[in-house]
């Protein structure tokens, strides 16, 4: 079955169902496919992520062990 035929068959099934849960699930699936989380982030968060990626690409990183050693005193309870 080609894509066009599959779409028509799905549309028929959707029109013929009264299953509200199924319809809501399909609706939610479409909505999640159309959301670009990057566009949803505040500008300052996007800039911070971009800065972090640049730092990572240029080797300006610290290992997990280095970070844990530095902040160990705050983790003790």
TORFI-980516 format. One record per residue: x, y, z of N, C-alpha, C, CB in turn; residue number from 0. Coordinates in steps of 0.2 Angstrom, whole numbers, always signed. Glycine has a CB too. Layout:
<nodes>
+-------+--------+-------+--------+---------+-------+-------+--------+-------+--------+---------+-------+-----+
! neast ! nnorth !   nup ! caeast ! canorth !  caup ! ceast ! cnorth !   cup ! cbeast ! cbnorth !  cbup !  nr !
+-------+--------+-------+--------+---------+-------+-------+--------+-------+--------+---------+-------+-----+
!     X !      Y !     Z !      X !       Y !     Z !     X !      Y !     Z !      X !       Y !     Z ! NUM !
...
+-------+--------+-------+--------+---------+-------+-------+--------+-------+--------+---------+-------+-----+
</nodes>
This chain:
<nodes>
+-------+--------+-------+--------+---------+-------+-------+--------+-------+--------+---------+-------+-----+
! neast ! nnorth !   nup ! caeast ! canorth !  caup ! ceast ! cnorth !   cup ! cbeast ! cbnorth !  cbup !  nr !
+-------+--------+-------+--------+---------+-------+-------+--------+-------+--------+---------+-------+-----+
!    +4 !     -6 !    +0 !     +0 !      +0 !    +0 !    +5 !     +6 !    +0 !     -5 !      +0 !    +6 !   0 !
!    +3 !    +11 !    -5 !     +7 !     +17 !    -5 !    +5 !    +22 !    +0 !     +7 !     +20 !   -12 !   1 !
!    +9 !    +27 !    +1 !     +7 !     +32 !    +6 !    +0 !    +35 !    +6 !    +13 !     +38 !    +6 !   2 !
!    -1 !    +37 !    -1 !     -8 !     +40 !    -2 !   -14 !    +36 !    +0 !     -9 !     +43 !    -9 !   3 !
!   -13 !    +30 !    -2 !    -18 !     +25 !    +0 !   -19 !    +24 !    +8 !    -17 !     +18 !    -4 !   4 !
!   -13 !    +23 !   +11 !    -13 !     +23 !   +18 !   -16 !    +28 !   +22 !     -5 !     +22 !   +21 !   5 !
!   -15 !    +34 !   +19 !    -18 !     +40 !   +22 !   -25 !    +40 !   +21 !    -15 !     +47 !   +19 !   6 !
!   -28 !    +38 !   +16 !    -35 !     +38 !   +15 !   -38 !    +33 !   +19 !    -36 !     +36 !    +7 !   7 !
!   -35 !    +27 !   +20 !    -37 !     +22 !   +24 !   -37 !    +24 !   +31 !    -33 !     +15 !   +24 !   8 !
!   -32 !    +27 !   +34 !    -32 !     +30 !   +41 !   -38 !    +35 !   +42 !    -25 !     +33 !   +42 !   9 !
!   -39 !    +40 !   +37 !    -44 !     +45 !   +37 !   -51 !    +41 !   +38 !    -44 !     +49 !   +31 !  10 !
!   -52 !    +36 !   +34 !    -58 !     +33 !   +34 !   -59 !    +30 !   +41 !    -59 !     +27 !   +29 !  11 !
!   -54 !    +26 !   +44 !    -54 !     +23 !   +50 !   -56 !    +29 !   +56 !    -48 !     +19 !   +52 !  12 !
!   -52 !    +34 !   +55 !    -53 !     +40 !   +60 !   -61 !    +42 !   +60 !    -48 !     +45 !   +59 !  13 !
!   -63 !    +43 !   +54 !    -70 !     +46 !   +53 !   -75 !    +41 !   +56 !    -71 !     +47 !   +46 !  14 !
!   -74 !    +34 !   +55 !    -78 !     +29 !   +57 !   -78 !    +27 !   +65 !    -77 !     +23 !   +53 !  15 !
!   -73 !    +30 !   +68 !    -72 !     +28 !   +75 !   -76 !    +33 !   +80 !    -65 !     +27 !   +77 !  16 !
!   -78 !    +30 !   +86 !    -81 !     +34 !   +91 !   -77 !    +34 !   +97 !    -88 !     +33 !   +92 !  17 !
!   -71 !    +31 !   +97 !    -67 !     +30 !  +102 !   -63 !    +36 !  +104 !    -61 !     +24 !  +101 !  18 !
!   -66 !    +40 !  +109 !    -63 !     +46 !  +111 !   -55 !    +46 !  +113 !    -67 !     +49 !  +116 !  19 !
!   -54 !    +40 !  +116 !    -47 !     +40 !  +119 !   -42 !    +39 !  +113 !    -46 !     +33 !  +123 !  20 !
!   -44 !    +35 !  +108 !    -40 !     +34 !  +102 !   -39 !    +41 !   +98 !    -43 !     +29 !   +97 !  21 !
!   -45 !    +44 !   +97 !    -45 !     +51 !   +94 !   -40 !    +56 !   +97 !    -52 !     +54 !   +93 !  22 !
!   -41 !    +56 !  +104 !    -36 !     +60 !  +108 !   -29 !    +58 !  +108 !    -38 !     +60 !  +115 !  23 !
!   -28 !    +52 !  +107 !    -21 !     +49 !  +107 !   -18 !    +52 !  +100 !    -21 !     +42 !  +107 !  24 !
!   -22 !    +51 !   +95 !    -19 !     +53 !   +88 !   -18 !    +60 !   +88 !    -25 !     +51 !   +83 !  25 !
!   -23 !    +64 !   +91 !    -22 !     +71 !   +91 !   -16 !    +73 !   +95 !    -28 !     +75 !   +95 !  26 !
!   -14 !    +70 !  +100 !     -8 !     +72 !  +104 !    -2 !    +70 !  +100 !     -8 !     +68 !  +111 !  27 !
!    -2 !    +64 !   +97 !     +3 !     +62 !   +93 !    +5 !    +68 !   +87 !     +2 !     +56 !   +89 !  28 !
!    +0 !    +70 !   +84 !     +1 !     +75 !   +79 !    +4 !    +82 !   +82 !     -6 !     +77 !   +75 !  29 !
!    +1 !    +83 !   +88 !     +3 !     +90 !   +91 !   +11 !    +89 !   +94 !     -1 !     +91 !   +98 !  30 !
!   +13 !    +83 !   +96 !    +20 !     +82 !   +98 !   +25 !    +83 !   +92 !    +21 !     +76 !  +102 !  31 !
!   +22 !    +80 !   +86 !    +26 !     +80 !   +80 !   +28 !    +87 !   +78 !    +23 !     +76 !   +75 !  32 !
!   +23 !    +92 !   +79 !    +24 !     +99 !   +77 !   +27 !   +104 !   +81 !    +17 !    +101 !   +75 !  33 !
!   +29 !   +101 !   +87 !    +33 !    +106 !   +92 !   +40 !   +105 !   +91 !    +30 !    +104 !   +99 !  34 !
!   +43 !   +111 !   +90 !    +51 !    +111 !   +90 !   +53 !   +114 !   +97 !    +53 !    +116 !   +84 !  35 !
!   +55 !   +110 !  +101 !    +57 !    +112 !  +108 !   +62 !   +118 !  +108 !    +60 !    +106 !  +112 !  36 !
!   +66 !   +118 !  +103 !    +71 !    +124 !  +103 !   +67 !   +130 !  +102 !    +76 !    +123 !   +97 !  37 !
!   +62 !   +131 !   +98 !    +58 !    +137 !   +97 !   +54 !   +138 !  +103 !    +54 !    +136 !   +91 !  38 !
!   +53 !   +133 !  +108 !    +49 !    +134 !  +114 !   +53 !   +137 !  +119 !    +46 !    +128 !  +116 !  39 !
!   +60 !   +136 !  +119 !    +64 !    +138 !  +124 !   +65 !   +146 !  +125 !    +71 !    +135 !  +124 !  40 !
!   +66 !   +148 !  +131 !    +67 !    +156 !  +131 !   +74 !   +157 !  +128 !    +67 !    +158 !  +139 !  41 !
!   +75 !   +163 !  +125 !    +81 !    +165 !  +122 !   +87 !   +164 !  +126 !    +80 !    +173 !  +120 !  42 !
!   +87 !   +166 !  +133 !    +93 !    +165 !  +137 !   +95 !   +158 !  +138 !    +91 !    +168 !  +144 !  43 !
!   +90 !   +153 !  +138 !    +92 !    +146 !  +138 !   +95 !   +144 !  +131 !    +85 !    +142 !  +139 !  44 !
!   +92 !   +146 !  +126 !    +95 !    +144 !  +119 !  +102 !   +147 !  +119 !    +91 !    +147 !  +113 !  45 !
!  +104 !   +153 !  +121 !   +110 !    +156 !  +121 !  +115 !   +152 !  +125 !   +110 !    +163 !  +123 !  46 !
!  +113 !   +150 !  +131 !   +117 !    +146 !  +136 !  +118 !   +139 !  +133 !   +113 !    +145 !  +142 !  47 !
!  +114 !   +136 !  +130 !   +115 !    +130 !  +126 !  +120 !   +130 !  +121 !   +108 !    +127 !  +124 !  48 !
!  +119 !   +136 !  +117 !   +124 !    +137 !  +111 !  +131 !   +138 !  +114 !   +122 !    +143 !  +107 !  49 !
!  +131 !   +142 !  +119 !   +138 !    +143 !  +122 !  +141 !   +137 !  +125 !   +137 !    +148 !  +128 !  50 !
!  +137 !   +133 !  +128 !   +140 !    +126 !  +131 !  +142 !   +122 !  +125 !   +134 !    +123 !  +134 !  51 !
!  +138 !   +122 !  +119 !   +140 !    +118 !  +114 !  +147 !   +120 !  +111 !   +135 !    +118 !  +108 !  52 !
!  +148 !   +127 !  +110 !   +154 !    +129 !  +108 !  +160 !   +128 !  +113 !   +154 !    +137 !  +107 !  53 !
!  +159 !   +128 !  +119 !   +164 !    +126 !  +124 !  +166 !   +119 !  +123 !   +161 !    +128 !  +131 !  54 !
!  +161 !   +115 !  +122 !   +162 !    +108 !  +121 !  +166 !   +106 !  +115 !   +156 !    +104 !  +121 !  55 !
!  +164 !   +110 !  +110 !   +168 !    +109 !  +103 !  +175 !   +111 !  +104 !   +164 !    +112 !   +98 !  56 !
!  +176 !   +116 !  +108 !   +183 !    +119 !  +108 !  +187 !   +115 !  +114 !   +183 !    +126 !  +109 !  57 !
!  +184 !   +110 !  +117 !   +188 !    +107 !  +122 !  +188 !   +110 !  +129 !   +195 !    +106 !  +120 !  58 !
!  +184 !   +115 !  +130 !   +183 !    +118 !  +136 !  +178 !   +114 !  +141 !   +181 !    +125 !  +136 !  59 !
!  +180 !   +108 !  +143 !   +175 !    +104 !  +147 !  +179 !   +101 !  +153 !   +173 !     +98 !  +143 !  60 !
!  +175 !    +99 !  +158 !   +178 !     +96 !  +164 !  +175 !    +89 !  +164 !   +177 !    +100 !  +170 !  61 !
!  +178 !    +84 !  +167 !   +176 !     +78 !  +168 !  +171 !    +78 !  +173 !   +181 !     +72 !  +169 !  62 !
!  +167 !    +73 !  +174 !   +162 !     +72 !  +179 !  +166 !    +71 !  +186 !   +157 !     +66 !  +178 !  63 !
!  +171 !    +68 !  +186 !   +175 !     +67 !  +192 !  +178 !    +74 !  +194 !   +181 !     +62 !  +191 !  64 !
!  +180 !    +78 !  +190 !   +183 !     +84 !  +192 !  +177 !    +89 !  +195 !   +186 !     +88 !  +186 !  65 !
!  +171 !    +89 !  +192 !   +166 !     +93 !  +194 !  +164 !    +90 !  +201 !   +160 !     +92 !  +190 !  66 !
!  +163 !    +83 !  +202 !   +161 !     +80 !  +208 !  +166 !    +82 !  +214 !   +160 !     +73 !  +208 !  67 !
!  +172 !    +82 !  +212 !   +178 !     +83 !  +217 !  +177 !    +91 !  +220 !   +185 !     +82 !  +214 !  68 !
!  +176 !    +95 !  +215 !   +175 !    +102 !  +217 !  +169 !   +104 !  +221 !   +175 !    +106 !  +210 !  69 !
!  +163 !   +100 !  +219 !   +157 !    +102 !  +223 !  +155 !    +97 !  +228 !   +151 !    +103 !  +218 !  70 !
!  +159 !    +92 !  +230 !   +158 !     +87 !  +234 !  +155 !    +90 !  +241 !   +164 !     +83 !  +236 !  71 !
!  +158 !    +95 !  +243 !   +156 !     +98 !  +250 !  +149 !   +100 !  +250 !   +161 !    +104 !  +252 !  72 !
!  +146 !   +101 !  +245 !   +139 !    +103 !  +245 !  +134 !    +97 !  +244 !   +137 !    +108 !  +239 !  73 !
!  +137 !    +91 !  +242 !   +133 !     +85 !  +242 !  +133 !    +81 !  +248 !   +136 !     +81 !  +236 !  74 !
!  +137 !    +83 !  +253 !   +137 !     +79 !  +259 !  +131 !    +81 !  +263 !   +143 !     +80 !  +263 !  75 !
!  +127 !    +76 !  +267 !   +122 !     +78 !  +271 !  +123 !    +75 !  +278 !   +115 !     +76 !  +268 !  76 !
+-------+--------+-------+--------+---------+-------+-------+--------+-------+--------+---------+-------+-----+
</nodes>
